[in-house]
Amino acid sequence: MILVSPSRESLVFTTERRGLSVGDIGISTFWLFFPCGYLSGRGKINLMGFADPLTNLRQLKLTSGMTVVDFGAGSGAYTLPVAGLVAPAGKVYAVEIQKDLLETIKKTAETDRLGEVVKPIWGDVEQQGGVGLADNLADAIIISNVLFQAKSMYTLALEAKRILKPGGKILIIDWSESFAGVGPAVADVIKPEEIKKTFGSAGLLFVSEFQAGEHHYGLIFSK
């Protein structure tokens, strides 16, 4: 069982680098993604962060109509950006074991008119069948800041493989270091090689590795 705390993927947005206004993403989505952020006088988003979900999601080449599953969705740091990319015809299943976080995702999606796209699911990603979705359903699966907490990475990988369509992609984001206690404990940091070995043993194919932020790495697998 994984107890996923609210995601730490504080997006790296600054006025100069992104130039987004609150109106571009919705005020409720802003405060969900940027609880420590602030607004400039012109309503621009300014904060320092670790990983940018929108940048990392480019690896999946998501388009409208796709079905995506977010394993350990937390407070929705990846779920909501994905919803914007696959809307209006697509679906994002946000799988989380903490019901209060699922309620947060649900309310935020409804406020930002994404309620028909985002489908919160209470489930355990470390149990076979624990997600409760059909086989070969997803075009893509996102596993962000989850594996360092996992007690059975292999079972989680099998569950992801079960749900993923043939040819589908898995995006994994995890901490590359403890980073002074902000991330996981030093002993809990997982090396990319360990994930490659475990997911390979589950029958998934390693595609690529990339830098997913200042203190994160990213891995892509396919079925």
N, C-alpha and C positions, 0 to 999 in steps of 0.2 A: 504493500500500500504506500502510495506517495502522498504526502501532505504538501501541496505546492503553495508556497507563500506568494503574495502579490509579486508579480514579475518585476525584476530590477532593470528591464531593458529601457532605461531612460533614453529617449530618442535624442540624437545629437542634432538639434535644430538651433540655428542662430539666425539673426536677421540677415547677416551677410551671406551665409551659406545656403539658406533655404528660402527666406523671405515669405514664409507662410503667415497668414493671419488666422486668428481664432475662427473667423467666418469660414475659412477653407475646410476646417475639420470638425467644427461644432464645439461649442463651449464645454459640454459635458465630456466629450472625447479628449479635449485639451487637458482638463483637470485629472482625467483618468490616466493619461499617458505621462503627464508632467506634474505630479503632485508637489515637486520642489521647484517648479518653473515660475517664471514671472513674465509679465507683459511689459513691453516698452510703451512709450507714450503713444505710438502709432498702432498698438495692438499686435505687434510682432512677437514671435515666440523666441525667448532667449533662455538657454540653460546649457549646462555642461552635462554630458552623459557618457554612457559606455558603448551602446550599440544602437544602430539605426535600423529598426525593422523594415522600413520601406526600402532601404538600400539592400538589405540582406534578402528580401523577398524577390528582388530582381533575378536571383539565381533560379527561381522556379518558373519565370515567364508566365505568370498567371493571367488569365483572360476571363471575360464575362462568360458565365455558364459553367465554369469549373466547380468541382466539389473538393473542398479542403477540410482536413481534420486537424485541429490544434490539440495535441496531447499536453495535458497539464497547462491549461490555458491561463491560469492565474487570474489576473484582473482584466485580461484582454489586450495586452500590449501588441500581440500579433493578430489576434482574432479580428479586431476592428479594422486595421489597415487591410487585411486580406479581404474582408467583406466589401470594402470600397473597390477592390480590384476585380472581384468576381461578380459584383452586382451588375444588373438586376436579376440575371437568370441563374446565378450560381448559389451555392450554399457553403456555409462554414459551420462545422460542428465543433463547438468549444467544449472539450472534455475536461472536467475538473472534479476533484473529490470533495472540495470544500463548497458547500451549498451557498454560503454567503457570497463567495466570489462569482458563482454562476448568476446569482441575482444581480450583482453589480453589472456583469456583462449584459444581461438581458435588458436592464433598465437603460444602460448607455446606448445599446443598439436601437432600442425603441425611440429614445430621444433624438437620435441622429438618423432616424428613418431607415434603419437597417434591420428592423425586426423580422422582416420576411426572409432575410439572408442568413442571419446569425441564429443558430440553433444550439442553445446550451444543453449539455448532457452531463448528468451525474454519473461518473464511472471511475473505475480503477484501471489505469493503463498497464499495470503490472500483472494483471490476471488475464489468462487466455479467455477471450470472450467478454472481458470486463468492460470494454467500451460500449458493447451493446449495439454495434452497427454491423451491417451486412458485409459479407466478403466482397472483395474487388469493387469497393464503392468509391474510393477517393482517387482523384487525380494527383493529389499531393498531401503530404502529412508534415506538420511542423512539430518539432520537439525542441523547445527552447528552454534552457536553464532547468532541465528536468533530470538529466542522466546522472548528475553528481549526487542527486538525492535517491536514486533508484537502488533498491535492494536486489532486484533481479532484472538487470539490463537485457539479458537474453530473452526472458519471457516478454518483456516490453517490445523487443525487436520482432518477435514472432507475431505479436498482436498487430503491430504496424504492418508487417508483411501481409497478414490476413486481410486487412482492410484495404490495402493499396491495390489499385488496378495494375495489370501487367503494363509495364512501361511507365508507370507513375514514379514520382520522385519524393524522397524524404529529405527535408531540410533539418539538419541538427545544428543548434547553436549551444555552445557551452563555454564555461569559464576556462581561460588559459592559465590563470593564476588566482591566488587567494586575494590579492590586492588589498593588503592591510586590513583584512577582516571584513571588507565590504562584500566580497564574494564568499564562496564556501571556505571551510577550513582547509589548510594546506593539504591535509591527509585525504580530503574528499575531492580534490581536483583530479579530473580524469584526463589522461593523455589521449590525443586523437587516435593513436595506434591501438589502444584498448577498445575503443568504439569500433574501429575498422574491423578488428578481429572478431568481436562479438556479433556485429551485424552481418559480417561475412558468414559466420557460422550459422546464422539464421537464414541464410540463402539470399541475402541482399547484395547487390553489386555496388562497390565503391565507385563513384564517378569523379569527384573532385573535392579539393580542400581549399578554403579561402580565409582571409582575415575578416572576421565579422564585427570588428570593433577594436578599441584599444586594448581591451582585456578579454576578448572572446575570439574563438575560432569557429569556423563553419565547415560542415561536411555535407556532401550530397550523396545520397544512395538512390538506386533504382531497383525496380523489381523486374 
